[in-house]
Amino acid sequence: MEYGQTIRMTDKNCGHDDTMLKEGDCTVTDPNRVSNIFNEYFSRVAESVGKPDIIGADEPVAKVVNRHSEHPSVKAVKDKYTNPPQFKFDHVQKDDIVIEFNRSPPPKKTKKKQEAQGP
């Protein structure tokens, strides 16, 4: 599916609140179908981009970095940023993640969830 050719989203300022898509000759207004069309498109849009690249769990990072050093996107970043920031990732323990997760407030209920659960 070519996004620009087969799917056109209508202007929400045209007097209605529904999201409408034009897919081929059909106009789609059902929210589930609209979301499925977008899901289908965006989950497959990059299938043919790039090449398969499996990185082994015990493969040295330096080897992986070297293998990708000539990739056009890597070159573009290097050309744009002559002195790029260095990224540093700290190792964390599962217990630390669980503590932070439990410290977070529970998600707020939406109006729809409150109505579904009742008083």
N, C-alpha and C positions, 0 to 999 in steps of 0.2 A: 504494500500500500504506500503510495507516495502521499505524504502528509499534505502538502500544498495543493495537490490535484484532487484528492478524493475526500478530504475532510476540510470543511470550512466551518468555523465557529461563528455563530451570529452575534451581532452587537447586542449586548444586554440593555442598551439604552433605547431600544426600539419599541418599548411599551410592554414588555412582558418580563417575568422573572425566571422563566424556564431557560435552561441551557439547551440550545439546539445545535445539532451538527448536521451538515450536509455531507452524506457519504454516497458518492456516485449520484444517482437520481433520487435517493431517499433522504427524507428529513427525519432525523432521530431526535426524540425529545425525552424518551424514557431515561431517567437518571442512571439506572443500572446498565442499560445498553451504552449510554454515553461513556460511563466510566470503563466499561469493558472494551470499548473501541480504543480509548486512550491507553488503557493497560496493554492491550494487544500491540498497539503501535510502539509505545515506549519500551516495552519489554523485548522487542525484536529489532529495534531500529539500529542497534550497533552489532548485530550478529556477524556481519561480514567485515567489520572493521578490525584491523590488526591481524595478528597471527597467533596461533595457539602457543602459549608459553607456560609450561608447568615448572614451578619453582619447587625444588625438593626441600623438605623440612630441614635437612642437614646441609643444604647447599650454602657455601660461604656467601655472605652479602656482597663482598667485593666482586665476586664472579658475576653475580646477577647485575650489579651496577655497571660493570664493564660491558656485559652483553648488550645492555640497552643504551650505552653512551652515545651511539651514533643515530639513535632514533630521532626523526624529525622534530617531535615535540620536545625532546630533551635539548636538542640543538637550539630550538627557538627560545626556550627559557634561558639557556646559557647566553644567547645573543642579547636578550633583553636585560638580563640581570648579570652584570659583570662581577658583582660581589654578592651572590645570593646568601640569604640567611642560612645558618646551619640549624638543622633540626636535631633535637635531642629528645629521645623517648626514655623515660624512666620505667624500669620494670616495676610492676605492681603485683601484689599478692591477691589471690582470690578473696581472702578474708577482708582485705581493705576495701574491695569493691562491694562486698556484702554490707559492711558497716556503712559506707556512703549511701548505698541504695536504701537501707533501712532508715537512715537519717532524713531522707527526702520525704516531703509531705505527700500524702496520697493524692492521686489525681482528682481534680474537682469533677463532680458529676455534671453532666450537661443536662439541659432541660429535658431532652428526649429520654435520657436514662432515668431521670427522676420520675417522669410520667410513666415509664414502662414498669418501674419498680413499685409505684404507688406511694401512698403517704407513709 
